[in-house]
Amino acid sequence: MAQKSTRGRKLVYGSNTVISTIIFIVVLALVAVISERHPWRVDLTESGSFSLSEQSRNIVKALDAPVSIKCFFSSAAPEQMQARGKTKDLLDTYKYQNDKISHEFIDPDVRPEEARKYEIKTYGTLVIEGYDKKQVVQTPDEESITNALLKLSRKDQKKIYFLIGHGEHPSKGADKDSYSNAKDALEKNYYQVSEFNLLQQPEVPSDAAAVVIAGPKKPILENEQQALKSYLEKGGKIFAMVDPMTDSGLKDFFEGYGIQLGDDVVIDRLSRLFGASERIPVVVEYGNHRITNGFDLPTFFPDARSVVPKTQSPPAGVRLQTLASTSPNAWAERDLETLQRGQAAYDADKDLPGPVPLVVIANISPKDPNAKSQPPAAGKEDEKKPGEGELIVAGDSDFANNTYFALYGNGDFFLNAVNYLAEEANLITVEPRQTRNKPMLFTQDQAKALFFIILIAVPLAVLVAGFVVYRIRRAQR
């Protein structure tokens, strides 16, 4: 009888165990299905490190068409895997807000055909597609991704105008000096590109998101300069590229905004390492600005002149910042006759030593007779203010023509500059979340109580519970 009783108890306990296991698995499956269909996330961090900003949430929720994000990360480098993990967490947060967003990670080394298709040049690049448009993000953070989504979903097209009539590079045609590749790239970014002539119309078109002045070879007249000045002071955006040894008539115009064009040609012996002429300076160092943040590709500026900002004493209402400079090994050669004979050599008494600034941006406040120049606050050099005009001046125009546009980062630098100038006022700025360290301070009594609970009470409770369970099971046998 005792043996039958023991077998009965074992059968009951075994059946209970099996049934409990089945119920537990079913509950887990139900929880998984419910969580998959109705996900719920809570960010308990004080800084909101794992949540989107309210601006981002509003933009993402408004998406009414599918958006796919292709993320190009290497699976070989540890730092790339770490960056990939952070990017995946961020994109999961976007998908949580709107399930029309999908993402896919691609190793460009394993699938080179995909990298070629999307013209991927650096790891960590995101290609966002939707609304029959495409945006490329080189810095996978919330601000860049949300702004790309905003650009995709907007209905209107920004207009970029090229100034003509002074021997500038044409925006059409397959000639090596043409800007047709740049024009095609702008149109792929959903811009309308047109030309205009200030000799035929009195002012810059009112719908211009930005104006490009690509290497004028003849002087821009006084009345034309006045139209450009009026456009800037009304908040206009201009990207001017002026070659050395040419008279564009803009030297005094730029001086009025604190930018000095050098009567020189930049020489860079470092270019020889890339197989280029020493008259094609290479830029690998960039200013701390939105145009160049995360930009680590070299750019080449064939036959460039120096562009020096008056950062110490800028004109009233103007903020200046250098965007691109040569290496310290370069210099701006001012003896042009010696240069033409191929005998250029650095002269400390005459030449401008490196690093030589090649691209400068000026932020121009609306005209105010009482305005005083204020230096930008640390880390706020590229902060846009309402109504500000913006002028980017480069000491070379050939870097973006058909010959050099696809060379390393040349085309990307040009597009970054134009994109920055043409951006809408409602594009968001997401301040980085600051994680503050808050030390936990205890009184002496609290510290003693914590020590007693953690090191004595909890282990003792576990031992007592284990002993009780042991006694109960022993009694049931």
C-alpha positions as CSV (number, residue, x, y, z in Angstrom):
1,M,0.0,0.0,0.0
2,A,2.8,2.4,0.9
3,Q,4.4,1.7,-2.5
4,K,1.2,2.4,-4.4
5,S,0.7,5.6,-2.3
6,T,4.2,6.8,-3.2
7,R,3.6,6.0,-6.9
8,G,0.3,7.9,-6.8
9,R,1.9,11.0,-5.3
10,K,4.7,10.9,-7.9
11,L,2.1,10.6,-10.7
12,V,0.2,13.6,-9.3
13,Y,3.3,15.7,-8.8
14,G,4.5,14.7,-12.3
15,S,1.2,15.6,-13.9
16,N,1.1,18.9,-12.1
17,T,4.6,19.7,-13.3
18,V,3.7,18.9,-16.9
19,I,0.5,20.9,-16.8
20,S,2.2,23.8,-15.1
21,T,5.0,23.8,-17.7
22,I,2.4,23.7,-20.5
23,I,0.5,26.6,-19.0
24,F,3.7,28.5,-18.5
25,I,4.7,28.1,-22.1
26,V,1.2,29.0,-23.4
27,V,1.3,32.2,-21.2
28,L,4.8,33.1,-22.5
29,A,3.6,32.6,-26.1
30,L,0.5,34.8,-25.5
31,V,2.7,37.5,-23.9
32,A,5.1,37.3,-26.9
33,V,2.2,37.6,-29.4
34,I,0.6,40.5,-27.5
35,S,3.9,42.4,-27.1
36,E,4.6,41.9,-30.8
37,R,1.3,43.3,-31.9
38,H,1.0,45.9,-29.2
39,P,4.5,46.9,-28.1
40,W,4.9,49.1,-25.1
41,R,8.1,50.9,-24.1
42,V,8.9,53.0,-21.1
43,D,12.1,55.2,-20.9
44,L,12.9,55.5,-17.2
45,T,16.1,57.5,-17.7
46,E,16.1,61.1,-16.4
47,S,17.6,62.5,-19.7
48,G,15.3,60.5,-22.0
49,S,18.2,58.8,-23.6
50,F,16.1,56.0,-25.2
51,S,13.2,58.2,-26.4
52,L,12.7,60.5,-29.4
53,S,12.2,64.2,-28.9
54,E,8.6,65.5,-29.2
55,Q,9.6,67.2,-32.5
56,S,10.8,63.8,-33.9
57,R,7.7,62.0,-32.6
58,N,5.4,64.4,-34.4
59,I,7.2,64.2,-37.7
60,V,7.5,60.4,-37.5
61,K,3.8,59.9,-36.6
62,A,2.8,62.1,-39.6
63,L,4.5,59.7,-42.1
64,D,1.7,58.2,-44.2
65,A,3.8,56.1,-46.7
66,P,6.4,53.3,-46.2
67,V,9.9,54.4,-45.5
68,S,12.9,52.0,-45.8
69,I,16.3,52.7,-44.2
70,K,19.4,50.8,-45.5
71,C,22.3,51.0,-43.0
72,F,25.8,50.3,-44.3
73,F,28.0,49.0,-41.5
74,S,31.0,46.7,-41.5
75,S,30.6,43.5,-39.5
76,A,34.4,43.1,-39.1
77,A,35.5,46.1,-37.0
78,P,34.5,46.1,-33.3
79,E,33.8,49.9,-33.4
80,Q,31.5,49.4,-36.3
81,M,29.6,46.7,-34.5
82,Q,29.2,49.0,-31.5
83,A,28.0,51.8,-33.8
84,R,25.6,49.4,-35.5
85,G,24.1,48.4,-32.2
86,K,23.4,52.0,-31.2
87,T,21.9,52.8,-34.6
88,K,19.7,49.7,-34.4
89,D,18.4,50.8,-31.0
90,L,17.7,54.2,-32.4
91,L,15.9,52.9,-35.5
92,D,13.8,50.5,-33.3
93,T,12.6,53.6,-31.5
94,Y,11.6,55.2,-34.8
95,K,9.7,52.0,-35.8
96,Y,8.0,51.9,-32.4
97,Q,6.5,55.4,-33.2
98,N,5.4,54.4,-36.8
99,D,5.5,50.8,-38.2
100,K,5.7,52.2,-41.7
101,I,9.4,52.6,-41.1
102,S,11.6,49.6,-41.7
103,H,15.3,49.2,-41.6
104,E,17.9,46.8,-43.0
105,F,21.6,46.4,-42.1
106,I,24.0,45.7,-45.0
107,D,27.8,45.0,-44.8
108,P,29.2,46.8,-47.9
109,D,32.2,44.4,-47.9
110,V,29.9,41.3,-48.1
111,R,27.4,42.9,-50.5
112,P,29.5,45.3,-52.6
113,E,26.9,45.5,-55.4
114,E,24.5,47.2,-52.9
115,A,27.2,49.7,-51.9
116,R,27.9,50.5,-55.5
117,K,24.2,50.9,-56.2
118,Y,23.8,53.5,-53.5
119,E,27.3,55.0,-54.0
120,I,28.4,54.3,-50.5
121,K,31.8,55.7,-49.7
122,T,32.0,55.4,-45.9
123,Y,30.9,53.0,-43.2
124,G,28.0,54.1,-41.1
125,T,26.1,55.7,-44.0
126,L,22.2,55.5,-44.0
127,V,20.2,55.6,-47.2
128,I,16.5,56.6,-46.4
129,E,14.0,56.0,-49.2
130,G,10.3,56.9,-49.4
131,Y,7.8,59.1,-51.2
132,D,9.8,58.3,-54.4
133,K,12.8,60.2,-53.0
134,K,16.0,59.4,-51.3
135,Q,18.1,61.0,-48.6
136,V,21.6,60.0,-47.5
137,V,22.6,60.4,-43.8
138,Q,26.3,60.2,-42.9
139,T,25.8,60.8,-39.2
140,P,23.2,58.3,-37.8
141,D,21.8,60.4,-35.0
142,E,18.3,61.5,-34.2
143,E,18.7,65.0,-35.6
144,S,20.0,63.8,-39.0
145,I,17.5,61.0,-39.4
146,T,14.5,63.1,-38.5
147,N,15.5,65.9,-40.8
148,A,16.0,63.4,-43.6
149,L,12.4,62.0,-43.0
150,L,11.1,65.6,-43.0
151,K,12.8,66.3,-46.4
152,L,11.3,63.1,-47.8
153,S,7.8,63.9,-46.7
154,R,7.7,67.5,-47.7
155,K,5.5,68.3,-50.7
156,D,7.2,71.4,-52.1
157,Q,10.6,71.6,-54.0
158,K,13.3,74.0,-53.0
159,K,14.8,76.0,-55.9
160,I,18.6,76.5,-56.4
161,Y,19.6,79.2,-58.8
162,F,23.0,79.4,-60.6
163,L,24.1,82.9,-61.4
164,I,25.2,83.3,-65.1
165,G,26.4,86.1,-67.4
166,H,30.0,86.4,-66.2
167,G,31.7,83.3,-67.6
168,E,30.6,81.0,-64.7
169,H,30.6,77.2,-65.1
170,P,27.4,76.2,-66.9
171,S,25.0,73.9,-65.1
172,K,24.2,72.1,-68.4
173,G,26.3,70.1,-70.9
174,A,28.8,67.3,-70.7
175,D,31.9,69.5,-70.9
176,K,34.6,68.8,-68.2
177,D,34.2,72.3,-66.8
178,S,30.4,72.0,-66.6
179,Y,28.4,71.7,-63.4
180,S,26.0,69.2,-64.9
181,N,27.0,66.4,-62.5
182,A,26.4,68.8,-59.6
183,K,23.0,69.8,-61.1
184,D,22.0,66.1,-61.5
185,A,23.0,65.4,-57.8
186,L,20.9,68.4,-56.6
187,E,17.9,67.2,-58.6
188,K,18.3,63.7,-57.1
189,N,18.0,65.5,-53.7
190,Y,14.7,66.8,-55.0
191,Y,15.7,70.4,-55.7
192,Q,14.7,72.4,-58.8
193,V,17.8,73.9,-60.5
194,S,17.6,77.0,-62.6
195,E,19.8,79.8,-64.0
196,F,19.3,83.5,-63.7
197,N,21.1,86.6,-64.9
198,L,21.2,89.8,-62.9
199,L,21.8,91.8,-66.1
200,Q,18.3,90.8,-67.2
201,Q,16.5,91.1,-64.0
202,P,16.9,93.6,-61.1
203,E,17.0,91.2,-58.2
204,V,17.5,87.6,-57.1
205,P,14.4,85.5,-57.6
206,S,12.2,85.6,-54.5
207,D,11.7,81.8,-54.4
208,A,15.5,81.1,-54.3
209,A,16.4,78.8,-51.5
210,A,20.1,79.4,-52.3
211,V,22.2,81.0,-55.0
212,V,25.3,79.4,-56.4
213,I,28.0,81.6,-58.0
214,A,30.3,79.1,-59.7
215,G,33.6,80.7,-60.8
216,P,32.8,84.0,-62.5
217,K,35.6,85.0,-64.9
218,K,34.4,88.6,-65.5
219,P,33.5,91.3,-63.0
220,I,30.1,91.2,-61.4
221,L,28.8,94.8,-61.7
222,E,28.0,97.2,-58.9
223,N,24.2,97.0,-59.4
224,E,24.4,93.2,-59.5
225,Q,26.4,93.2,-56.2
226,Q,23.8,95.5,-54.7
227,A,21.1,92.9,-55.6
228,L,23.1,90.1,-54.0
229,K,23.7,92.3,-50.9
230,S,20.0,93.0,-50.6
231,Y,19.3,89.3,-51.0
232,L,21.7,88.4,-48.2
233,E,20.4,91.1,-45.8
234,K,16.9,89.7,-46.3
235,G,18.1,86.3,-45.1
236,G,19.3,84.9,-48.5
237,K,21.9,82.2,-48.9
238,I,24.8,82.3,-51.3
239,F,27.6,79.8,-52.1
240,A,30.3,81.8,-54.0
241,M,33.3,80.0,-55.5
242,V,36.0,82.4,-56.9
243,D,39.1,81.2,-58.6
244,P,42.6,82.7,-58.3
245,M,44.1,85.0,-61.0
246,T,40.6,86.1,-62.1
247,D,38.8,89.4,-61.5
248,S,35.3,88.6,-60.3
249,G,34.8,92.1,-58.9
250,L,33.7,90.5,-55.6
251,K,36.8,91.2,-53.5
252,D,35.4,94.3,-51.9
253,F,32.0,92.7,-51.6
254,F,33.4,89.9,-49.5
255,E,35.5,92.4,-47.5
256,G,32.3,93.9,-46.4
257,Y,31.4,90.7,-44.6
258,G,34.9,90.1,-43.1
259,I,36.2,87.7,-45.8
260,Q,39.5,88.4,-47.5
261,L,40.3,86.9,-50.9
262,G,44.0,86.4,-51.3
263,D,45.9,87.3,-54.5
264,D,47.7,84.0,-54.3
265,V,47.7,80.4,-55.3
266,V,47.8,77.6,-52.6
267,I,50.7,75.1,-52.9
268,D,50.5,71.8,-51.1
269,R,53.2,69.2,-51.3
270,L,51.0,66.7,-49.4
271,S,49.0,66.3,-52.6
272,R,51.8,64.4,-54.2
273,L,51.0,61.5,-51.8
274,F,47.6,61.2,-53.6
275,G,49.2,61.4,-57.0
276,A,48.0,65.0,-57.6
277,S,49.8,68.2,-58.5
278,E,51.1,70.4,-55.7
279,R,48.7,73.1,-57.0
280,I,45.8,70.9,-56.0
281,P,45.7,71.3,-52.2
282,V,44.1,68.5,-50.2
283,V,41.8,69.1,-47.2
284,V,41.5,66.6,-44.5
285,E,40.7,68.9,-41.6
286,Y,37.3,70.7,-41.3
287,G,35.7,73.2,-39.0
288,N,33.2,72.2,-36.4
289,H,30.1,72.9,-38.3
290,R,26.9,71.1,-39.5
291,I,28.2,71.1,-43.0
292,T,31.3,69.1,-42.0
293,N,30.2,67.2,-38.9
294,G,31.0,63.5,-39.5
295,F,32.7,64.3,-42.8
296,D,36.0,62.5,-43.0
297,L,36.7,62.3,-46.7
298,P,39.5,64.3,-48.3
299,T,38.6,67.0,-50.7
300,F,40.7,68.5,-53.5
301,F,40.7,72.1,-54.7
302,P,42.6,72.5,-57.9
303,D,44.2,76.0,-58.3
304,A,42.8,77.5,-55.2
305,R,43.3,80.9,-53.5
306,S,43.2,81.6,-49.8
307,V,40.0,82.8,-48.2
308,V,40.8,84.4,-44.8
309,P,38.1,85.3,-42.3
310,K,38.5,88.4,-40.0
311,T,37.5,86.4,-36.9
312,Q,39.2,88.8,-34.5
313,S,37.4,91.9,-35.7
314,P,34.4,90.9,-37.9
315,P,32.0,93.5,-39.2
316,A,29.0,94.3,-37.1
317,G,26.3,91.6,-37.2
318,V,28.6,89.0,-38.9
319,R,29.8,85.7,-37.5
320,L,32.6,83.9,-39.3
321,Q,33.9,80.4,-39.3
322,T,36.4,78.5,-41.4
323,L,35.0,75.3,-42.9
324,A,38.0,73.8,-44.7
325,S,41.8,74.4,-44.5
326,T,44.9,72.9,-45.9
327,S,47.5,71.0,-43.8
328,P,50.2,73.0,-42.1
329,N,52.6,71.9,-44.8
330,A,50.8,74.0,-47.4
331,W,51.2,77.7,-48.1
332,A,49.6,80.5,-50.2
333,E,52.2,81.6,-52.8
334,R,52.0,85.3,-53.5
335,D,54.8,85.5,-56.1
336,L,52.7,84.5,-59.1
337,E,55.4,85.2,-61.6
338,T,57.7,82.7,-59.9
339,L,54.8,80.3,-59.7
340,Q,54.2,80.5,-63.4
341,R,57.8,79.6,-64.0
342,G,57.3,76.5,-61.9
343,Q,59.8,77.7,-59.2
344,A,57.4,78.2,-56.3
345,A,59.1,78.0,-52.8
346,Y,57.8,79.1,-49.5
347,D,59.0,82.6,-48.5
348,A,58.2,83.4,-44.8
349,D,58.4,87.2,-45.5
350,K,55.8,87.1,-48.3
351,D,53.7,84.0,-48.3
352,L,50.8,82.9,-46.1
353,P,51.8,79.8,-44.1
354,G,49.6,76.9,-43.6
355,P,47.1,75.8,-42.6
356,V,45.6,78.0,-45.3
357,P,41.8,78.5,-45.1
358,L,40.0,77.7,-48.4
359,V,36.3,77.8,-47.4
360,V,34.7,80.3,-45.0
361,I,31.1,80.8,-44.0
362,A,29.6,84.2,-42.8
363,N,26.3,84.4,-40.9
364,I,24.9,87.8,-41.5
365,S,22.3,89.3,-39.1
366,P,19.5,91.5,-40.6
367,K,20.6,95.2,-40.9
368,D,20.6,97.1,-37.6
369,P,22.5,100.3,-37.3
370,N,23.0,99.7,-33.6
371,A,24.2,96.1,-34.0
372,K,27.5,95.1,-32.5
373,S,29.5,92.1,-33.5
374,Q,29.3,89.3,-31.0
375,P,31.6,86.3,-31.1
376,P,29.7,83.0,-31.1
377,A,29.4,81.0,-27.9
378,A,31.5,77.9,-27.6
379,G,29.9,75.1,-29.5
380,K,27.3,77.5,-31.1
381,E,29.3,78.6,-34.2
382,D,26.9,77.0,-36.6
383,E,23.7,77.9,-34.8
384,K,21.2,79.5,-37.2
385,K,19.2,82.5,-36.1
386,P,15.9,83.6,-37.6
387,G,16.3,86.0,-40.6
388,E,20.1,85.5,-40.9
389,G,21.7,85.6,-44.3
390,E,24.5,83.1,-45.0
391,L,27.4,83.4,-47.3
392,I,29.9,80.6,-48.1
393,V,33.0,81.6,-50.0
394,A,35.4,79.1,-51.5
395,G,38.7,79.9,-53.1
396,D,38.2,77.5,-56.0
397,S,35.3,76.6,-58.3
398,D,36.8,73.7,-60.2
399,F,36.5,71.3,-57.3
400,A,32.8,70.8,-58.1
401,N,33.0,70.7,-61.9
402,N,32.5,67.4,-63.9
403,T,36.2,66.6,-63.7
404,Y,36.5,66.7,-60.0
405,F,32.9,66.3,-58.6
406,A,33.2,62.5,-58.1
407,L,36.8,62.7,-56.7
408,Y,36.8,61.5,-53.0
409,G,34.6,63.9,-51.0
410,N,34.4,66.9,-53.4
411,G,30.8,66.2,-54.5
412,D,29.7,65.5,-51.0
413,F,31.2,68.7,-49.7
414,F,29.4,70.7,-52.4
415,L,26.1,69.0,-51.7
416,N,26.5,69.4,-47.9
417,A,27.1,73.1,-48.3
418,V,24.1,73.6,-50.6
419,N,21.8,71.4,-48.4
420,Y,22.8,73.4,-45.4
421,L,22.0,76.7,-47.1
422,A,18.7,75.6,-48.6
423,E,17.4,73.8,-45.5
424,E,14.0,74.9,-44.3
425,A,13.5,76.9,-41.2
426,N,11.4,74.2,-39.6
427,L,14.1,71.5,-39.7
428,I,14.6,70.4,-36.2
429,T,17.6,70.7,-33.9
430,V,17.9,68.0,-31.3
431,E,20.0,68.9,-28.3
432,P,22.2,66.0,-27.1
433,R,20.9,64.3,-24.0
434,Q,23.2,65.0,-21.1
435,T,23.6,62.2,-18.6
436,R,24.2,63.8,-15.2
437,N,25.9,61.9,-12.4
438,K,24.0,62.1,-9.2
439,P,25.9,60.6,-6.3
440,M,23.8,58.7,-3.7
441,L,24.6,60.0,-0.2
442,F,23.8,58.1,3.0
443,T,23.8,58.9,6.6
444,Q,25.8,56.6,8.9
445,D,22.6,54.9,10.1
446,Q,21.4,54.4,6.5
447,A,24.7,53.0,5.5
448,K,24.6,50.5,8.4
449,A,21.0,49.5,7.6
450,L,21.9,49.0,3.9
451,F,24.9,46.8,4.9
452,F,22.7,44.7,7.2
453,I,20.0,44.2,4.6
454,I,22.2,43.3,1.7
455,L,24.9,41.3,3.4
456,I,23.0,39.7,6.3
457,A,19.2,39.8,6.0
458,V,18.8,38.8,2.3
459,P,21.3,35.9,2.4
460,L,19.7,34.7,5.7
461,A,16.2,34.9,4.2
462,V,17.3,32.8,1.2
463,L,18.8,30.2,3.5
464,V,15.7,30.0,5.7
465,A,13.5,29.7,2.6
466,G,15.6,26.9,1.3
467,F,15.5,25.1,4.6
468,V,11.7,25.4,4.8
469,V,11.3,24.0,1.3
470,Y,13.6,21.1,2.1
471,R,11.7,20.2,5.2
472,I,8.3,20.3,3.4
473,R,9.4,18.1,0.6
474,R,11.1,15.6,3.0
475,A,7.8,15.4,4.9
476,Q,5.8,14.6,1.7
477,R,7.9,11.6,0.8
